[in-house]
Amino acid sequence: GDTIKLTYPGTFGHANGGGEFEATVKRDGSIIDTFRTFCVETGEHISLGTEYTVGAISTTTRNSNVELTHFTAYLYSMYRAGTLDELTQADSDNTTVFQYDDKDSANALQAAIWELQGQSYGEKNYLYHLAMGTTWTGLGNVRVMNIVDGLTAKQDQLTLVSEPATLLLSGLGLIFVGVFFRRKFIK
């Protein structure tokens, strides 16, 4: 039920019509998060600067019910952690360098995501090959944010969520603290 507005960061647009997007998420009119994201499918569209509703956060796209791949999750996780630069600079031919705020790099990452999601974008670039060579398994904390305008599905975006294991450990810690203080209070 939160609202989201997507814009292009900086002054450049993207030739391929996808991300890198700057997402601004609001709840009850107040900004609760801003982050960079990429779209998951080529066939869905948004209007930049328009507020949409977050319909759900899941592991699949809303329109075509396509599962998020662990390859896409790997790339997006490395991108958000800021380590994608380091991984791509180690390319053996020393010609491939990912620059976080670079239009060409953003387009390359978007193209790789579409290809890894089975969108047949036709560009199996260096980031695509980097992902295909990973031993990463599972989705980690990467999910698909299903964006809607009323009942109409809009361009699904990648996002990070709190990992279930982290939430479980936090919950157990709170229970322990509660039991500890309860025993101390009763004595």
C-alpha positions in Angstrom: 0.0 0.0 0.0 3.0 2.3 0.0 3.4 4.7 -2.9 6.5 4.8 -5.1 7.8 7.3 -7.6 10.5 6.5 -10.1 12.8 8.9 -11.8 16.2 8.7 -13.5 19.1 9.7 -11.3 21.3 12.5 -12.5 20.7 14.2 -15.7 20.9 11.4 -18.2 18.0 9.2 -19.5 18.4 5.6 -20.6 18.2 4.6 -24.2 16.8 1.2 -23.5 13.8 2.5 -21.5 14.7 0.7 -18.3 16.6 1.5 -15.2 18.7 2.6 -13.4 15.8 4.3 -11.5 15.8 6.3 -8.4 12.9 5.0 -6.3 11.2 7.2 -3.6 8.9 5.2 -1.4 6.3 7.0 0.8 4.0 5.8 3.5 1.2 8.2 4.7 2.9 11.0 2.7 6.3 10.7 4.4 9.4 9.4 2.6 10.4 6.1 4.2 13.1 4.9 1.7 15.0 5.9 -1.4 17.1 3.5 -3.4 18.3 2.6 -6.9 16.5 -0.1 -8.8 16.0 -1.8 -12.2 12.9 -3.2 -13.9 12.4 -6.9 -14.3 10.4 -7.1 -17.5 10.5 -5.3 -20.9 6.8 -5.4 -21.5 5.6 -3.2 -18.6 5.9 0.5 -18.5 5.7 3.5 -16.1 5.6 7.3 -16.5 8.6 8.9 -14.8 7.6 11.0 -11.8 4.2 9.5 -11.4 3.2 8.0 -8.0 2.1 4.4 -8.1 1.1 1.9 -5.5 3.3 -1.0 -4.3 0.8 -3.8 -4.8 3.0 -6.6 -3.3 6.6 -7.7 -2.8 7.1 -11.2 -4.0 9.5 -13.5 -5.9 7.5 -13.2 -9.2 6.4 -10.6 -11.7 2.8 -9.6 -11.6 1.9 -9.6 -15.2 3.6 -12.7 -16.6 4.2 -14.6 -13.3 8.0 -15.0 -14.1 10.1 -16.1 -11.1 13.0 -14.0 -10.1 16.2 -15.9 -11.0 19.1 -16.3 -8.6 21.4 -14.8 -11.3 19.4 -11.6 -11.3 19.3 -11.6 -7.5 23.1 -12.0 -7.5 23.8 -9.0 -9.8 21.3 -6.7 -8.0 22.6 -7.7 -4.6 26.2 -7.0 -5.7 25.1 -3.7 -7.3 23.3 -2.5 -4.1 26.2 -3.6 -1.9 28.5 -1.5 -4.2 30.7 -4.5 -5.0 29.8 -4.9 -8.7 32.6 -2.4 -9.6 35.2 -4.7 -8.0 33.8 -7.9 -9.6 33.7 -6.5 -13.2 37.1 -4.7 -13.0 38.7 -8.1 -12.5 37.8 -9.0 -16.1 40.7 -10.8 -17.8 40.8 -8.5 -20.8 40.9 -5.4 -18.6 38.4 -3.6 -20.8 35.3 -4.0 -18.8 34.7 -1.6 -15.9 31.3 -1.1 -14.3 30.9 2.5 -13.0 28.0 2.9 -10.5 26.7 6.2 -11.9 27.5 5.7 -15.5 24.8 5.5 -18.2 26.5 2.8 -20.2 27.0 0.6 -17.1 23.4 1.1 -16.0 22.2 0.1 -19.5 24.4 -2.9 -19.4 23.0 -4.0 -16.0 19.5 -3.5 -17.2 20.1 -5.5 -20.4 21.7 -8.3 -18.3 18.7 -8.4 -15.9 16.3 -8.6 -18.8 18.3 -11.4 -20.5 18.6 -13.3 -17.2 14.9 -13.0 -16.7 14.2 -14.7 -20.0 13.2 -11.5 -21.8 15.4 -12.3 -24.8 16.8 -8.8 -24.9 19.5 -10.1 -27.2 22.4 -8.8 -25.2 24.5 -11.3 -23.3 27.0 -8.8 -22.1 29.8 -9.0 -19.5 27.4 -8.7 -16.6 25.3 -11.5 -17.9 28.4 -13.7 -18.2 29.5 -12.7 -14.7 26.1 -13.8 -13.3 26.1 -17.0 -15.2 29.5 -17.9 -13.7 28.5 -17.4 -10.1 28.1 -20.1 -7.5 25.5 -17.9 -5.7 22.3 -19.8 -4.9 18.9 -18.6 -3.7 17.5 -15.1 -3.9 19.1 -13.7 -0.7 17.1 -10.6 0.3 16.3 -9.6 -3.3 12.6 -9.5 -4.3 10.3 -8.1 -7.0 8.3 -5.1 -6.1 5.0 -5.3 -8.0 3.9 -1.8 -8.8 0.2 -1.1 -9.8 -1.9 1.8 -10.9 -5.3 0.9 -9.7 -5.8 -2.6 -11.1 -3.2 -2.2 -13.9 0.2 -3.8 -13.4 3.1 -1.4 -14.0 6.8 -2.0 -14.4 7.9 -4.5 -11.6 11.1 -3.3 -9.9 13.9 -5.0 -7.9 14.2 -4.3 -4.2 15.9 -5.6 -1.0 14.0 -6.8 2.0 15.0 -7.9 5.5 16.3 -11.4 5.4 14.0 -13.9 7.2 17.1 -15.3 9.2 17.9 -11.7 10.4 14.3 -11.2 11.4 14.3 -14.5 13.2 17.5 -13.7 15.1 16.2 -10.3 16.0 12.9 -11.8 17.3 14.8 -14.4 19.4 17.0 -11.7 20.8 13.9 -9.6 21.9 12.3 -12.7 23.5 15.5 -13.3 25.4 15.7 -9.7 26.6 12.0 -9.9 27.6 12.5 -13.1 29.6 15.7 -11.7 31.3 14.0 -8.5 32.4 10.8 -10.3 33.5 12.8 -12.6 35.7 14.8 -9.7 37.1 11.6 -7.7 37.8 9.8 -10.6 39.5 12.8 -11.2 41.9 
